[in-house]
């Protein structure tokens, strides 16, 4: 097994890496919080969230607060596991 085998291509982009970092240390985060923390546009964030959702690394919960839509995101069990493997691979590479 090579030193870079567990580096996950899905986490190559800084926005997806940031999303998973936030969702791994927090139970959940809503769209606006992620947008604020990562300093990205709506469209940019939405496309990266969609990629992580498609891979089943995050789960999406939609609801309404009053009449206003509210979208919450959580890292899935597989998402957390793959993220952990990715971070460990990066640490091995650095060391």
ABEGO torsion letter per residue (X at the ends): XBAAAABBAAAABAAAAAAAAAAAABABBBAAAAAAAAGBBAAAAAAAAAAAAAAGABBBBBBBBEABBBBBBBBBAAAAAAAAAAAAAAAAAAX
